[in-house]
Amino acid sequence: MAKKYIPGARITVAGDTYAHREAIKAVGGEWDTKQKVWRVPESEWSKLAHLPGLERGDQKTFTPSPVARMENFPVLRRPTFTPLEGKEQ
């Protein structure tokens, strides 16, 4: 399944998230390995609010659009130097 990406504000999801991890992923949720929380687009919270055991967290972050992410830019390489033939260096 292709990863669904929604730019904009994200909120944390707390509570019994393990039981609902597939539903969280389906709305574009991402697991934050450092803080051990799920982050979902704020606009998608209404699709999860009815699930038992889930609570809206108090942390809010902003995620830029995929275009602004560094992995979408080409890798810039330093030009290599080739000495001219017949010229002293």
C-alpha positions as protocol buffer text, in pm:
chain_id: "A"
residue {
  index: 1
  type: MET
  ca { x: 0 y: 0 z: 0 }
}
residue {
  index: 2
  type: ALA
  ca { x: 136 y: 343 z: -92 }
}
residue {
  index: 3
  type: LYS
  ca { x: 210 y: 575 z: 193 }
}
residue {
  index: 4
  type: LYS
  ca { x: -49 y: 848 z: 230 }
}
residue {
  index: 5
  type: TYR
  ca { x: 110 y: 1186 z: 294 }
}
residue {
  index: 6
  type: ILE
  ca { x: -84 y: 1490 z: 407 }
}
residue {
  index: 7
  type: PRO
  ca { x: 118 y: 1809 z: 469 }
}
residue {
  index: 8
  type: GLY
  ca { x: 33 y: 2046 z: 750 }
}
residue {
  index: 9
  type: ALA
  ca { x: -27 y: 2035 z: 1123 }
}
residue {
  index: 10
  type: ARG
  ca { x: 10 y: 1701 z: 1300 }
}
residue {
  index: 11
  type: ILE
  ca { x: -107 y: 1595 z: 1642 }
}
residue {
  index: 12
  type: THR
  ca { x: -3 y: 1308 z: 1864 }
}
residue {
  index: 13
  type: VAL
  ca { x: -233 y: 1015 z: 1933 }
}
residue {
  index: 14
  type: ALA
  ca { x: -221 y: 863 z: 2281 }
}
residue {
  index: 15
  type: GLY
  ca { x: -387 y: 570 z: 2454 }
}
residue {
  index: 16
  type: ASP
  ca { x: -420 y: 213 z: 2326 }
}
residue {
  index: 17
  type: THR
  ca { x: -266 y: 279 z: 1985 }
}
residue {
  index: 18
  type: TYR
  ca { x: -128 y: -70 z: 1920 }
}
residue {
  index: 19
  type: ALA
  ca { x: -473 y: -218 z: 1862 }
}
residue {
  index: 20
  type: HIS
  ca { x: -552 y: 55 z: 1608 }
}
residue {
  index: 21
  type: ARG
  ca { x: -215 y: 96 z: 1433 }
}
residue {
  index: 22
  type: GLU
  ca { x: -348 y: -5 z: 1089 }
}
residue {
  index: 23
  type: ALA
  ca { x: -628 y: 253 z: 1108 }
}
residue {
  index: 24
  type: ILE
  ca { x: -374 y: 516 z: 1216 }
}
residue {
  index: 25
  type: LYS
  ca { x: -149 y: 432 z: 920 }
}
residue {
  index: 26
  type: ALA
  ca { x: -448 y: 445 z: 682 }
}
residue {
  index: 27
  type: VAL
  ca { x: -514 y: 811 z: 764 }
}
residue {
  index: 28
  type: GLY
  ca { x: -148 y: 907 z: 713 }
}
residue {
  index: 29
  type: GLY
  ca { x: -19 y: 848 z: 1065 }
}
residue {
  index: 30
  type: GLU
  ca { x: 353 y: 807 z: 1122 }
}
residue {
  index: 31
  type: TRP
  ca { x: 531 y: 649 z: 1419 }
}
residue {
  index: 32
  type: ASP
  ca { x: 780 y: 884 z: 1587 }
}
residue {
  index: 33
  type: THR
  ca { x: 1054 y: 646 z: 1701 }
}
residue {
  index: 34
  type: LYS
  ca { x: 1228 y: 902 z: 1921 }
}
residue {
  index: 35
  type: GLN
  ca { x: 925 y: 1006 z: 2125 }
}
residue {
  index: 36
  type: LYS
  ca { x: 740 y: 673 z: 2087 }
}
residue {
  index: 37
  type: VAL
  ca { x: 414 y: 834 z: 1972 }
}
residue {
  index: 38
  type: TRP
  ca { x: 197 y: 834 z: 1661 }
}
residue {
  index: 39
  type: ARG
  ca { x: 162 y: 1159 z: 1468 }
}
residue {
  index: 40
  type: VAL
  ca { x: -144 y: 1205 z: 1248 }
}
residue {
  index: 41
  type: PRO
  ca { x: -260 y: 1496 z: 1036 }
}
residue {
  index: 42
  type: GLU
  ca { x: -486 y: 1719 z: 1243 }
}
residue {
  index: 43
  type: SER
  ca { x: -742 y: 1717 z: 963 }
}
residue {
  index: 44
  type: GLU
  ca { x: -770 y: 1335 z: 988 }
}
residue {
  index: 45
  type: TRP
  ca { x: -829 y: 1310 z: 1364 }
}
residue {
  index: 46
  type: SER
  ca { x: -1207 y: 1295 z: 1319 }
}
residue {
  index: 47
  type: LYS
  ca { x: -1167 y: 959 z: 1142 }
}
residue {
  index: 48
  type: LEU
  ca { x: -996 y: 813 z: 1450 }
}
residue {
  index: 49
  type: ALA
  ca { x: -1186 y: 983 z: 1733 }
}
residue {
  index: 50
  type: HIS
  ca { x: -1455 y: 714 z: 1746 }
}
residue {
  index: 51
  type: LEU
  ca { x: -1208 y: 428 z: 1806 }
}
residue {
  index: 52
  type: PRO
  ca { x: -1210 y: 304 z: 2167 }
}
residue {
  index: 53
  type: GLY
  ca { x: -899 y: 373 z: 2371 }
}
residue {
  index: 54
  type: LEU
  ca { x: -755 y: 651 z: 2153 }
}
residue {
  index: 55
  type: GLU
  ca { x: -705 y: 1002 z: 2282 }
}
residue {
  index: 56
  type: ARG
  ca { x: -595 y: 1317 z: 2111 }
}
residue {
  index: 57
  type: GLY
  ca { x: -253 y: 1412 z: 2242 }
}
residue {
  index: 58
  type: ASP
  ca { x: -151 y: 1762 z: 2343 }
}
residue {
  index: 59
  type: GLN
  ca { x: 157 y: 1792 z: 2118 }
}
residue {
  index: 60
  type: LYS
  ca { x: 118 y: 1966 z: 1785 }
}
residue {
  index: 61
  type: THR
  ca { x: 384 y: 1987 z: 1514 }
}
residue {
  index: 62
  type: PHE
  ca { x: 401 y: 2114 z: 1159 }
}
residue {
  index: 63
  type: THR
  ca { x: 522 y: 1899 z: 873 }
}
residue {
  index: 64
  type: PRO
  ca { x: 621 y: 2074 z: 550 }
}
residue {
  index: 65
  type: SER
  ca { x: 505 y: 1953 z: 212 }
}
residue {
  index: 66
  type: PRO
  ca { x: 708 y: 1673 z: 52 }
}
residue {
  index: 67
  type: VAL
  ca { x: 863 y: 1923 z: -191 }
}
residue {
  index: 68
  type: ALA
  ca { x: 1035 y: 2097 z: 98 }
}
residue {
  index: 69
  type: ARG
  ca { x: 1188 y: 1778 z: 235 }
}
residue {
  index: 70
  type: MET
  ca { x: 1559 y: 1742 z: 162 }
}
residue {
  index: 71
  type: GLU
  ca { x: 1533 y: 1387 z: 27 }
}
residue {
  index: 72
  type: ASN
  ca { x: 1339 y: 1524 z: -272 }
}
residue {
  index: 73
  type: PHE
  ca { x: 1627 y: 1741 z: -389 }
}
residue {
  index: 74
  type: PRO
  ca { x: 1894 y: 1603 z: -622 }
}
residue {
  index: 75
  type: VAL
  ca { x: 2231 y: 1527 z: -473 }
}
residue {
  index: 76
  type: LEU
  ca { x: 2478 y: 1796 z: -567 }
}
residue {
  index: 77
  type: ARG
  ca { x: 2820 y: 1664 z: -650 }
}
residue {
  index: 78
  type: ARG
  ca { x: 3141 y: 1862 z: -656 }
}
residue {
  index: 79
  type: PRO
  ca { x: 3283 y: 1881 z: -1008 }
}
residue {
  index: 80
  type: THR
  ca { x: 3595 y: 1678 z: -1063 }
}
residue {
  index: 81
  type: PHE
  ca { x: 3911 y: 1847 z: -1183 }
}
residue {
  index: 82
  type: THR
  ca { x: 4066 y: 1714 z: -1501 }
}
residue {
  index: 83
  type: PRO
  ca { x: 4401 y: 1870 z: -1593 }
}
residue {
  index: 84
  type: LEU
  ca { x: 4441 y: 1989 z: -1949 }
}
residue {
  index: 85
  type: GLU
  ca { x: 4672 y: 1780 z: -2162 }
}
residue {
  index: 86
  type: GLY
  ca { x: 5003 y: 1936 z: -2255 }
}
residue {
  index: 87
  type: LYS
  ca { x: 4988 y: 2206 z: -1988 }
}
residue {
  index: 88
  type: GLU
  ca { x: 5224 y: 2215 z: -1694 }
}
residue {
  index: 89
  type: GLN
  ca { x: 5069 y: 2229 z: -1355 }
}
